[in-house]
């Protein structure tokens, strides 16, 4: 009896997997959802001098959460507005060339961690392939604006990124259909266009109080250009 029950259970799973659920979901003109995921941010860091090398030391995972608004344009094309909040950290490692040295009286040593909380405001075009049973792969691309809402008072780094950044983003994913919703794992990569490095000697309110010896870490850079890899799980 127990063996018969197990066999019937697996037969039921197979039949469910082969049955198309929620067949009219993609016919909706509008639909909404939310996303959660992880992000990995880094900076492209052109060097200012030959005395000190600067590199991205590690990719530190962060957390992302967002909202989804989707407009159906055609059978295969959708317009998507997907603002999100990202919590992230980026680490820079400094190495002095032969005959030079890093500041001896600085608390940062050879490693600087930059904390950011950017809010991204993107607009995407999503191109989807034909649906096969209960899955549908897609490509996505677009761009937008990000605003760093990290308070200056909470920033514990001598290298402080600017407030605004413009970016382009591409990625891919797959819709998996369930009775009441879609689950969509999605991987995207974005590249920032503008130099986010602020002049620590300037009067920009984004720059807090930085000790004189710590200004070295910013002066060694020509710029900071943001890159971001994001894995999200969209629930729509």
C-alpha positions in Angstrom: 0.0 0.0 0.0 2.8 2.4 0.9 4.7 1.6 -2.3 1.5 2.3 -4.4 1.0 5.6 -2.6 4.6 6.7 -3.4 4.2 5.7 -7.1 1.0 7.6 -7.4 2.6 10.6 -5.7 5.4 10.8 -8.2 3.0 10.2 -11.1 1.0 13.2 -9.9 4.2 15.3 -9.8 5.1 14.4 -13.3 1.6 15.2 -14.6 1.7 18.6 -12.8 5.1 19.4 -14.3 3.8 18.7 -17.8 0.6 20.7 -17.3 0.7 24.4 -18.3 -0.4 26.5 -15.3 -1.7 30.1 -15.4 -1.7 30.1 -19.3 -3.1 33.6 -19.6 -0.8 35.4 -17.2 1.2 37.1 -20.0 -1.9 38.5 -21.6 -2.3 41.1 -18.8 -1.6 44.7 -19.8 -0.2 45.6 -16.4 1.2 43.6 -13.6 3.2 44.3 -10.5 5.7 42.4 -8.2 8.7 42.7 -6.0 12.3 41.4 -6.0 14.9 40.4 -3.5 18.5 39.4 -4.2 22.2 39.8 -3.7 24.6 42.3 -5.3 28.3 42.5 -5.9 29.6 46.0 -6.5 33.0 47.2 -7.4 34.8 50.3 -8.7 37.0 50.7 -11.8 39.9 52.7 -10.3 42.3 54.4 -12.7 45.6 55.3 -10.9 46.7 58.9 -10.4 50.4 58.3 -9.9 53.1 55.6 -10.3 53.8 55.7 -6.6 50.8 53.8 -5.3 48.7 51.0 -6.9 45.0 50.7 -6.2 42.9 47.7 -6.9 39.5 46.2 -6.0 40.5 43.8 -3.2 37.4 41.7 -2.9 33.8 41.5 -4.0 31.7 41.9 -0.9 28.1 40.7 -1.2 25.2 43.1 -0.5 21.5 42.9 -0.2 18.9 44.2 -2.7 15.1 44.7 -2.6 12.9 46.3 -5.2 9.5 46.9 -6.7 8.3 45.8 -10.2 5.8 47.5 -12.6 5.5 45.8 -16.0 3.7 47.0 -19.1 3.0 44.6 -22.0 3.9 46.1 -25.3 3.7 43.1 -27.7 3.6 39.3 -27.4 7.4 39.3 -26.8 8.2 42.8 -25.5 7.6 44.4 -22.2 8.5 47.8 -20.7 9.6 47.5 -17.0 10.1 50.0 -14.2 12.1 48.4 -11.4 13.3 50.7 -8.7 15.5 49.0 -6.0 17.4 49.7 -2.9 20.9 48.2 -2.6 23.0 47.8 0.6 26.6 47.3 -0.4 30.3 47.6 0.5 33.4 47.9 -1.7 37.0 47.5 -0.6 40.0 49.1 -2.2 43.6 47.9 -1.5 46.5 50.3 -1.7 50.1 49.1 -2.4 53.0 51.5 -2.4 55.6 51.2 -5.2 59.2 50.5 -4.3 60.8 53.5 -2.6 57.4 54.9 -1.4 55.1 54.2 1.5 51.5 54.6 2.7 50.7 57.1 5.4 52.0 55.8 8.7 49.7 57.8 10.9 46.4 56.8 9.2 44.0 54.3 10.8 43.1 52.9 7.4 46.4 51.3 6.5 46.4 49.6 3.1 42.6 48.8 2.9 39.7 51.2 2.6 36.1 50.0 2.7 33.4 52.2 1.1 29.8 51.7 2.2 27.0 52.7 -0.2 23.2 52.5 -0.2 22.2 53.4 -3.7 18.6 53.6 -4.9 18.5 52.7 -8.5 15.7 54.0 -10.8 15.9 52.1 -14.1 13.7 51.6 -17.1 14.1 48.3 -19.0 13.0 46.6 -22.2 12.4 42.8 -21.7 12.3 40.5 -24.7 10.9 37.1 -24.0 11.1 33.9 -26.0 8.1 31.7 -26.6 6.7 30.0 -23.5 7.6 26.3 -23.2 5.1 24.7 -20.7 5.9 26.5 -17.4 9.1 28.4 -18.2 10.0 31.3 -20.5 13.6 32.6 -20.9 14.2 36.3 -21.6 16.8 39.0 -22.1 16.6 42.4 -20.5 18.4 45.7 -21.0 18.1 49.4 -20.2 19.5 52.0 -17.9 18.8 54.7 -15.4 19.9 56.8 -12.5 21.1 55.8 -9.0 21.1 58.0 -5.9 23.3 57.2 -3.0 21.3 57.7 0.2 24.1 56.7 2.6 24.3 59.5 5.2 27.7 61.3 5.2 27.7 61.2 9.0 27.7 57.3 8.8 30.4 57.1 6.2 33.6 55.8 7.7 35.9 56.1 4.7 38.3 58.7 3.3 37.1 57.9 -0.2 33.5 59.1 -0.5 31.5 58.4 -3.8 29.3 61.1 -5.3 25.5 61.2 -4.9 24.4 60.6 -8.5 25.4 58.0 -11.1 24.0 57.1 -14.6 24.3 53.5 -15.7 23.4 51.0 -18.5 22.4 47.5 -17.6 21.9 44.2 -19.4 21.0 40.7 -18.2 19.0 37.6 -18.7 16.5 35.4 -16.7 13.7 32.9 -16.9 10.1 33.1 -15.9 8.8 30.0 -14.0 5.0 29.9 -13.8 3.0 28.8 -10.8 -0.7 28.8 -10.1 -0.8 32.3 -8.6 2.5 34.0 -9.5 5.7 33.9 -11.5 9.1 33.3 -10.0 11.9 34.9 -12.1 15.6 34.4 -11.3 17.5 37.2 -13.1 21.2 38.1 -13.4 22.1 41.6 -14.5 25.4 43.6 -15.0 25.5 47.4 -14.9 28.2 49.9 -15.8 28.3 53.4 -14.5 29.1 56.3 -16.9 30.2 59.1 -14.7 33.2 59.6 -12.4 31.9 59.3 -8.8 35.1 60.4 -7.1 34.6 63.6 -5.2 37.3 66.2 -4.5 38.0 65.9 -0.8 39.3 69.5 -0.8 36.1 70.9 -2.3 33.1 72.3 -0.6 30.6 69.6 -1.8 28.3 68.8 1.2 28.7 65.1 0.3 32.2 65.3 1.7 32.4 65.1 5.4 35.3 65.9 7.8 38.4 64.0 6.6 41.7 64.1 8.4 44.6 65.7 6.4 46.7 62.5 6.3 43.6 60.5 5.1 43.1 62.6 2.1 46.0 60.7 0.6 43.6 57.8 -0.3 41.4 60.0 -2.5 44.3 61.9 -4.0 45.8 58.7 -5.4 42.8 58.1 -7.6 41.8 59.5 -10.9 38.3 58.3 -10.6 35.7 55.8 -9.4 33.5 54.1 -12.0 30.8 51.9 -10.6 30.2 48.3 -11.8 27.5 46.0 -10.3 26.5 42.4 -10.7 23.1 41.6 -9.3 21.2 38.3 -8.8 17.6 38.8 -8.1 14.5 36.7 -7.6 11.4 38.4 -9.0 8.0 37.5 -7.7 5.3 38.8 -10.1 
